[in-house]
Amino acid sequence: MKRTLLWRYRVVITCGALMIVSLHMLSTRLGPNAVESWSTAILFEALRPFQSSVTRLGEGGIGLIHDYLDLVNVQRENQKLRLELARVTTEKTHLAELEAENHRLAELLELRQALNLPAVAANVIGADATGLSRTLILGQGTDSGIKPGMAVVSVQGVVGKIIAASAHASRVLLIDDHNSALDAFDQRSRARGIVAGVVDGGLIMKYVGRTDDVKAGDSVITSGLDGTFPRGLLIGSVKEVGRDAPGLFLNVSIKPAVDFRRLEQVLVITQPPPQPPGGRKTQS
């Protein structure tokens, strides 16, 4: 059995023996230092593939760390940019609001100059939350010279009348409240009537004679005869004229000139307007 194994691997054994003898002879001739150098070279050559793999692995790991740090820096920069964008957007919105407010106040100043009457600008700070009346709350009151009975207007037209006031706030009864009424006439035909609110918040013009010339689209303005509103302020426009119902008067519905839901600033006229010659005060 042993002889058979030796015979089978005789070539390998012979080559190995010859290599050992050759190495021994080479080491005897070259000396120990050369053998050490030669052995080291063989070791380095044998380990070179593993060293390359380790080097590439290390370089890859370092690259991953650098990529991670770069990603963290990019995320930080993105966060800074988002915060800066939010700040710029907020400032832009604030500046736009200031510009819009300045524009509204400038329009109110022009209106006050056109009226040529003492008036106070006031901010709308609230509205009636009960739904029982059509009112607005202003942020100015008696300390600013505002008292019940004073007219309230905007650049668009007539708003209402002050019905209550405290030191720093006041309440406005809108013209489309069912308890409101003011003397008015059709600007085109001069047909006269009383503009009053109705329960559903609309406006009608009462006591317009059936023979009066009133058409849809006509502007309706204050007459100045009720002692509260100056003459010539826009109330609204005729929306519809009903002639079918029996009676002495027309059914005239009015579209208000003012969008009361969007009011932000108003003008309170603090001095009653002068009465036109032969004028009278209408009870409301």
C-alpha positions as CSV (number, residue, x, y, z in Angstrom):
1,M,0.0,0.0,0.0
2,K,2.8,2.4,1.0
3,R,4.7,1.5,-2.1
4,T,1.7,2.1,-4.2
5,L,1.2,5.7,-2.8
6,L,4.9,6.5,-3.2
7,W,4.8,5.3,-6.7
8,R,1.7,7.3,-7.5
9,Y,3.1,10.6,-6.2
10,R,6.7,9.9,-7.2
11,V,6.9,12.9,-9.6
12,V,5.6,15.3,-7.0
13,I,8.0,13.9,-4.3
14,T,10.9,14.0,-6.7
15,C,10.2,17.7,-7.6
16,G,9.8,18.7,-4.0
17,A,13.0,17.0,-3.1
18,L,14.9,18.7,-5.9
19,M,13.4,22.1,-4.9
20,I,14.5,21.6,-1.3
21,V,18.0,20.6,-2.4
22,S,18.2,23.6,-4.7
23,L,17.1,26.0,-2.0
24,H,19.7,24.5,0.4
25,M,22.5,24.9,-2.2
26,L,21.3,28.4,-3.0
27,S,21.2,29.4,0.6
28,T,24.7,28.0,1.2
29,R,26.1,30.0,-1.8
30,L,24.3,33.3,-1.2
31,G,24.4,33.5,2.6
32,P,21.8,34.2,5.2
33,N,21.0,37.8,4.2
34,A,20.3,37.0,0.6
35,V,18.1,34.1,1.7
36,E,16.2,36.4,4.0
37,S,15.7,38.9,1.2
38,W,14.7,36.2,-1.2
39,S,12.3,34.7,1.3
40,T,10.8,38.1,2.0
41,A,10.3,38.8,-1.7
42,I,8.5,35.5,-2.1
43,L,6.3,36.3,0.9
44,F,5.4,39.8,-0.4
45,E,4.6,38.4,-3.8
46,A,2.4,35.7,-2.2
47,L,0.6,38.3,-0.1
48,R,0.3,41.0,-2.8
49,P,-3.3,40.0,-3.9
50,F,-4.5,40.1,-0.3
51,Q,-2.8,43.5,0.3
52,S,-4.5,44.9,-2.8
53,S,-7.9,43.7,-1.6
54,V,-7.3,45.1,1.8
55,T,-6.2,48.4,0.3
56,R,-9.2,48.6,-2.0
57,L,-11.5,47.8,0.9
58,G,-9.9,50.5,3.1
59,E,-10.1,53.0,0.3
60,G,-13.7,52.1,-0.2
61,G,-14.5,52.5,3.4
62,I,-12.8,55.9,3.5
63,G,-14.8,56.9,0.4
64,L,-18.0,55.9,2.1
65,I,-17.1,58.0,5.1
66,H,-16.4,61.0,2.9
67,D,-19.7,60.4,1.0
68,Y,-21.6,60.3,4.3
69,L,-19.9,63.5,5.6
70,D,-20.7,65.2,2.2
71,L,-24.3,64.1,2.5
72,V,-24.6,65.4,6.0
73,N,-23.1,68.8,4.9
74,V,-25.5,68.9,1.9
75,Q,-28.5,68.2,4.3
76,R,-27.3,71.0,6.6
77,E,-27.0,73.4,3.7
78,N,-30.5,72.4,2.4
79,Q,-31.9,73.1,5.9
80,K,-30.2,76.5,5.9
81,L,-31.6,77.3,2.5
82,R,-35.1,76.2,3.5
83,L,-35.0,78.4,6.6
84,E,-33.7,81.3,4.5
85,L,-36.4,80.8,1.9
86,A,-39.1,80.7,4.7
87,R,-37.7,83.9,6.2
88,V,-37.6,85.7,2.8
89,T,-41.2,84.5,2.0
90,T,-42.4,85.7,5.4
91,E,-40.8,89.1,4.9
92,K,-42.2,89.4,1.4
93,T,-45.7,88.6,2.6
94,H,-45.3,91.1,5.5
95,L,-44.1,93.8,3.1
96,A,-47.0,93.0,0.7
97,E,-49.5,93.4,3.6
98,L,-47.9,96.7,4.6
99,E,-48.1,98.0,1.0
100,A,-51.7,96.9,0.7
101,E,-52.6,98.6,4.1
102,N,-50.8,101.8,3.1
103,H,-52.7,101.8,-0.2
104,R,-56.1,101.4,1.7
105,L,-55.2,104.2,4.1
106,A,-54.1,106.4,1.3
107,E,-57.5,105.9,-0.4
108,L,-59.3,106.7,2.9
109,L,-57.3,109.9,3.2
110,E,-58.3,110.9,-0.3
111,L,-62.0,110.1,0.6
112,R,-61.7,112.2,3.8
113,Q,-60.3,115.1,1.8
114,A,-63.1,114.7,-0.8
115,L,-65.8,114.7,1.9
116,N,-64.2,117.8,3.5
117,L,-65.6,116.7,6.9
118,P,-63.9,115.6,10.1
119,A,-63.4,111.9,10.1
120,V,-61.5,109.1,11.9
121,A,-60.0,106.0,10.2
122,A,-60.8,102.8,12.0
123,N,-59.9,99.1,11.7
124,V,-62.5,96.4,11.5
125,I,-61.7,93.9,14.2
126,G,-64.8,91.7,14.3
127,A,-68.3,91.0,13.3
128,D,-71.5,89.9,15.1
129,A,-71.2,86.2,15.8
130,T,-74.8,85.6,16.9
131,G,-76.3,86.1,13.5
132,L,-79.1,88.2,15.1
133,S,-77.9,91.5,13.5
134,R,-75.7,92.7,10.7
135,T,-72.9,94.5,12.6
136,L,-69.2,95.1,12.6
137,I,-66.8,95.9,15.5
138,L,-64.3,98.7,15.1
139,G,-61.0,99.0,17.0
140,Q,-61.6,102.7,17.8
141,G,-64.1,104.3,20.1
142,T,-65.0,107.3,22.2
143,D,-61.3,108.1,22.9
144,S,-61.0,108.7,19.1
145,G,-64.1,110.9,19.0
146,I,-66.5,108.2,17.8
147,K,-70.1,108.3,19.1
148,P,-73.4,106.6,18.3
149,G,-75.3,108.0,15.4
150,M,-72.1,108.7,13.3
151,A,-71.9,107.6,9.6
152,V,-69.5,105.0,8.6
153,V,-68.2,104.8,5.0
154,S,-65.5,103.2,2.9
155,V,-63.9,103.9,-0.4
156,Q,-66.5,101.7,-2.1
157,G,-69.5,103.4,-0.5
158,V,-71.8,103.6,2.5
159,V,-71.2,101.0,5.2
160,G,-73.5,101.8,8.1
161,K,-74.0,103.8,11.3
162,I,-72.4,103.7,14.8
163,I,-74.9,102.3,17.3
164,A,-72.7,101.8,20.3
165,A,-69.2,102.9,21.5
166,S,-66.8,102.3,24.3
167,A,-63.4,103.9,25.0
168,H,-61.6,101.7,22.5
169,A,-64.2,100.0,20.4
170,S,-67.5,100.7,18.6
171,R,-70.3,98.8,16.8
172,V,-71.5,99.5,13.3
173,L,-75.0,98.6,12.2
174,L,-74.6,97.8,8.5
175,I,-77.0,99.2,5.9
176,D,-78.3,95.8,5.0
177,D,-79.5,95.0,8.5
178,H,-83.3,94.9,8.8
179,N,-83.2,97.7,11.4
180,S,-81.3,100.1,9.0
181,A,-82.8,102.8,6.8
182,L,-81.4,105.8,5.0
183,D,-82.7,108.5,2.6
184,A,-81.6,108.0,-1.0
185,F,-82.4,108.6,-4.7
186,D,-81.7,107.2,-8.1
187,Q,-78.7,109.1,-9.4
188,R,-79.9,109.0,-13.0
189,S,-83.6,109.8,-12.7
190,R,-83.5,111.4,-9.2
191,A,-86.4,109.2,-8.0
192,R,-86.3,109.2,-4.3
193,G,-86.9,106.5,-1.7
194,I,-85.7,104.9,1.5
195,V,-83.0,102.2,1.3
196,A,-83.6,99.6,4.0
197,G,-82.2,96.2,4.9
198,V,-84.3,93.1,5.0
199,V,-84.2,90.0,7.2
200,D,-82.0,87.9,4.8
201,G,-79.4,90.6,4.6
202,G,-80.4,92.1,1.3
203,L,-81.3,95.7,0.4
204,I,-84.4,97.2,-1.0
205,M,-85.5,100.7,-1.9
206,K,-88.9,101.5,-0.4
207,Y,-91.5,104.1,-1.3
208,V,-90.5,104.4,-5.0
209,G,-93.6,105.4,-6.9
210,R,-94.9,103.1,-9.7
211,T,-94.5,105.9,-12.2
212,D,-90.9,106.7,-11.2
213,D,-88.2,106.0,-13.8
214,V,-86.0,103.4,-12.1
215,K,-84.0,100.8,-14.1
216,A,-81.7,97.9,-13.3
217,G,-78.1,99.1,-13.2
218,D,-79.0,102.6,-12.0
219,S,-76.7,103.9,-9.2
220,V,-78.4,104.7,-5.9
221,I,-76.8,107.4,-3.7
222,T,-77.4,109.1,-0.4
223,S,-79.6,112.2,-0.5
224,G,-78.1,113.9,2.5
225,L,-81.5,114.6,3.9
226,D,-81.4,112.2,6.8
227,G,-78.8,114.3,8.8
228,T,-76.4,111.3,9.0
229,F,-74.8,110.7,5.6
230,P,-73.4,113.4,3.3
231,R,-75.1,113.8,0.0
232,G,-73.9,111.8,-3.0
233,L,-72.3,108.7,-1.4
234,L,-72.8,105.5,-3.3
235,I,-75.1,103.0,-1.7
236,G,-75.3,100.4,-4.5
237,S,-77.0,99.7,-7.8
238,V,-80.5,98.7,-8.8
239,K,-80.5,94.9,-9.2
240,E,-84.1,94.4,-10.1
241,V,-87.4,96.4,-10.4
242,G,-90.7,94.6,-9.8
243,R,-93.8,96.1,-11.3
244,D,-96.1,93.1,-11.2
245,A,-97.3,93.4,-7.6
246,P,-100.3,95.6,-6.9
247,G,-99.8,98.8,-4.8
248,L,-98.6,102.3,-5.0
249,F,-94.9,101.5,-5.0
250,L,-92.3,99.6,-7.0
251,N,-90.4,96.6,-5.6
252,V,-86.8,97.7,-6.0
253,S,-83.9,95.5,-4.9
254,I,-80.4,97.0,-4.5
255,K,-77.0,95.4,-4.7
256,P,-74.7,97.0,-2.1
257,A,-71.6,98.7,-3.4
258,V,-69.6,97.5,-0.4
259,D,-68.6,93.9,0.2
260,F,-69.0,93.9,4.0
261,R,-67.2,90.6,4.4
262,R,-63.9,92.0,3.0
263,L,-63.8,95.3,4.9
264,E,-60.6,96.0,6.8
265,Q,-60.6,99.8,7.3
266,V,-63.4,102.3,7.3
267,L,-63.9,106.0,7.8
268,V,-66.2,107.3,10.6
269,I,-67.5,110.8,9.9
270,T,-67.4,112.5,13.3
271,Q,-69.4,115.6,12.4
272,P,-72.9,115.6,10.9
273,P,-73.0,116.9,7.3
274,P,-74.6,120.2,6.6
275,Q,-78.3,119.9,5.6
276,P,-79.2,120.8,2.0
277,P,-81.6,123.7,1.7
278,G,-85.1,122.6,2.6
279,G,-83.7,119.3,3.8
280,R,-85.3,117.3,6.6
281,K,-84.1,114.5,8.8
282,T,-85.5,111.1,8.0
283,Q,-86.3,108.9,11.0
284,S,-84.6,105.4,10.8
